[in-house]
Amino acid sequence: MAYIQKLKVSGRWQAQIQRNGQRTSKTFDTKREAQAWAVEQEAAAKRARSGGNKTFGDAVDKYKESVSSKKDGEVWEVRRLEAMRAHFGNDAGLLEIDTPQIADWRDTRLKTVSASTVVREANLLRNLFNIARLEWKWCDHQPFEGVKLPKENAPRHQVWGWKLIKRVLRAERTGKTKEMQAAFHIALRTGMRLGEVLAAPQNFDAQRRVVTIKTKTEARAQIPIGRIAAKLLQRPAFVVDANEGSTLFSKLCKELLIEGLTFHDTRGTALTHLSKKVDVLTLAKISRHKDLSLLSNVYYRATADEIARKI
């Protein structure tokens, strides 16, 4: 309970509050300043009572165990949560992370990743704080209140054309760059991401024509494989890793004077081609999209002219 009084000698205003059995006071020039300080101190005391000594690291560990572990996207969430732990500090008090700290995290991430990535990561971090506040009662503040998040990037529409595909596949290369040409071919036939392609040969069941691997969003994904792709997957395991492979592929495209296309555009290209052979639900099974609008808006890249010729 706060007590505000005017001091007779100085004419200034004194605010007193009692916290943890001890009385604390501070003097101000105006009554408004004294009241504002008292409100702030009482709010801080309330937060301390609700959150105790919980740290951001405590919240990350509990979220991983009780929330992320039950999701298909556990691998991605854990990776991102660990990066957030490194940014905010494992021992940072959960109550100390508020709007300014979230805004600083946003600005730091925008220097290295796209706006869409920041939005996805922000949704994860926001959910962590919401659960900590509503379910665990570890805090009572909303650090995302007032934080302006960037607009997501517009979906890419680029598709690999056959002339450019042939240019990549027919280029004389050796070593790991040659492996990336093979990975590129497999991706165009399957719609798999780069990391999935590189893990596919040693996880391919030729009899079932199914690849079973951990993916970016799933702990155990089963990916159906077409006949041509099945032949391509009957090869030794890839030696190149995803990060090095991405760099090598970008370098190859630059050498071949190919601009505006990335390895990941093979996913949109493959799913667009596959949409001509299978229905949308089957396509979603192949791509592992649970949200059909995401499949339609981001990875189905048929042009209006191509659609017009079908109807």
N, C-alpha and C positions, 0 to 999 in steps of 0.2 A: 504494500500500500504506500503510495507517495504522499508526502506532506509538503505543501508549498507555503512559505511565509515570507513576509517583507521584514528585513532587518531595520530596526529603528535607527541605529547609529549611522549606517552607511546609506540607507535607502535602497539597497540592492535586494534581489530576491534569492532566497535559498530553497533548494529542492532537496528533500531527504527521502531515501528509500531504504527498506530493510530487506537484506538478501542473505540467506543462509545464517540467519540469526545475528547478523551484523548490520549496523546502520551506516549508510554512506550518504554523504551530502556534498553538494556543489553549489557555488554562488554565481549568479548571473546578473547582468545589468537590467534585464527585463523579465517580467513574469512569463511572457510567451516562451522565452528561451529556457527558463526553468521547467516549464511544463513539458516542452518538447524533449528535454533531456530525461525527465522522469519517465515519460512514455517509452523512450528508446531503451532505457535501462530495464524497465519492467518487461518489455518484449524480449530483450536478451535473456533475462532470467527465465522467462517462460520457455524459450527455445532450449536453454540449457537443461531445464527440468525434463523436457520431452526427449531430447537427444542424448543426454548424458555425455559420455566421452567417445561416442562413436566416430570413427574416421572414415574418410572416403574409401580407404582400402577395405575396411570392414563391410561397407556397402557393396563394393565390387565383389568380394568373396561370397557374400550372402546371395547377391543377385545371380551370380554364376551357378551357385548350387541349387537355388530354389526356382529360378526362372529360365535361364539360358539352357540348363541341362534338359529341359522338357521340350525344346524346340528343335526343328530340323536345322535351323540356322545357327546351332550352338557354336560351331567352329568360327564362323564370322563374328558372332557377338563376343566371344571370349577374346579373340584377337583385338577387337576394337576396345573392349573394356580394359585390357592390359595397356594399350596405348594411352587411354585416358588416365589410368593410374599413374603412368610415367609423367604425364603432363601436370596433373593437379598435385601429385605427391601422395604416396601411400598413407602417410601419417597426418595428412591435412584433415583438420576437423570438418566433419560433414556440414556443420552449421556455418563454417567459415566460407564455404563456396556459395556465392550469391551472384546476382546479376553481373557485376563487373568481371568476376572470374570467368563466367560463362561467355561473356562477350570477348574476353581476351582469348579464350580457347577457340572460339569461332574465327577470329581474325588470324590466329596462328595457323589453323588448318587450311584456311582459304589461300594461304601462300604456297601450299604444296599439293592440294587436291581440288577437284571441281566442286562447284556449288552443290550439285546433286549429292555428292558424297558427304558433304558437310550436313546437309539436311537429313540424310539417312542416319548418320552418326548422332546428330542432335536428337532425333526421335528416340534412339536407344538411351541416351543419357537422360532425357526428359522422363522416360518411363522409369528409369532407376530411381530418380528423385520422387516421382509420384508414388511408387510403391513404398519407398522408405518413409514417406509422409503419411500415406493413407493406411497401409497395412502394418508396417513395423513400428510406426509412431516414433521414429528416430529423429524426426525434424518436423517443423510446422511451417516452414517457408517454401516459396516456390521460386527457385533461382532463375527459371526461364521467363518469369514475368517481366515484360518490358524488353526482352531480347528480340531483335529483328533478325530473322534468318534470311539468307539469300534465296533468290528464286532459283528453282531447279533448272538445269540446262535443258534446252529443247531436245527432244529425241533425235538421234541421228537417223538419216535416211539413206546413207550411202550403201550401195550394193556392188559387190565385185562382179564386173563383167567378164565374159569368157576370154576376151582378148588379153586383159590384164592378168587373168588367172593363168593363162598359157605362158605369159611372159615370165611370171614368177616360177612356175613349175619347170620350164625349159631352160632356165638360166643355169649355166654350168657352175656348180658350187661344190665344196667339199666340207667334211667335218660337221661341226654343229650347225652351220648355216644350211647344209644339205638336210640335216635332221629337221630344221624348221620348215623347209619346203615340204617335207613329208607330213609334218604336223599340220601345215596349212591345207594340204590336200584332204587329210582326214577330217579337219574341222569343217570344210566345205561340204562334206558328205554326211556329217553327223549333227552339226549344230552345237558341238561341245565347245566349252571355253578352253583356253590354252592350257591351263593347269590340268584340266580333265583329260585333254588329248594326250598330254605327256605321261599321264598315269595309266592310260587305257590299255596299251599292249599287254602288260603283265597282269591285267585284271579282266581280260577278255575271255569269255566262254564261247569258243567257236561253235560248239554244238547248239547252244541256245541262241547265239548271236546277241549276247547281252554283255555290257560292261558294267561291273559293280565296283563302285569307288566312293570315297568320301569326296564331296564337292564343296564349293564355296558356301552353299546354303543348306546342305543336307549331310547328315552323319553317314547315310548309306543310300546311295542313289543307284538305281538300275536303269541303264540307258539302252534302249533297243537300237540295233545296228543293222543297216541295210546290207545287201549282198556285196555291192562294190566296196563299201567301207570295211566290210568284214575281211576282204582280201588285203586291204591296206593295213589292217591291224595285225595281220600275221607277219610280224617283224620283231626284231630285237627291241628290248626296252630302250627308251630314249635316255641319252646321257645328259643332254642340255636341260637346265632347269628353267622355270617360268620367267624369272627376272632376266636372266641372260638371253633366253630365247626371244623375249619381247624386244630387247635391244638389237639383237642380230637381225630380226625380221624388219625392224624399222630401218636399219642400215641397208638391208637388201633392197627395200622399196625405194630408198633414196638413190641407190646406185642405178636402179632400173627406171628412174625418173617417174615413179608412181607417187602422186600426191593426193592427200585428202582421204586416204583409206588406211585402216588399221587392221591388225589381226582380228580384233574382236568383231569387226564388221563381217567376218565369215559367219558369225552366228546368225545375224539378221539375213544374210544371203542364203544360208542353208535352209533356214526355216521358211523363207519366202518361196524357195524352190519346192520344199517338201509340202507346202500348203496346196500345191497343184495335184498332189498324189493322195493326200489323206484328209479326213474331215478335221474340224477345228479341235474336237476333244482328243483325237488321236495325236494331233500336233502338240497339244498342251502336255500330253503324256511324254512325248519325245523331248520337249524342251524343259519339262518339269516346272512349268508355270502354273501356280494355283490361281493367279489373277489373270483372267482372259483379257481384260482391258490392257494390261501391261504387254501381253503377247501381241495384241492387235496394234497398239499405239507405238511400241518401241521396236519390236522384232519382225513384224510383218511389214515388209517394205515395198510391196507392189505399188507401182505408180497409178495415177488415175487413168492414164492411157491404157495401161495393161489391163486394168479392171474393166474398162469400157469395152475392150475387145472381147471380153468373156460374156457380156450380157446383151 
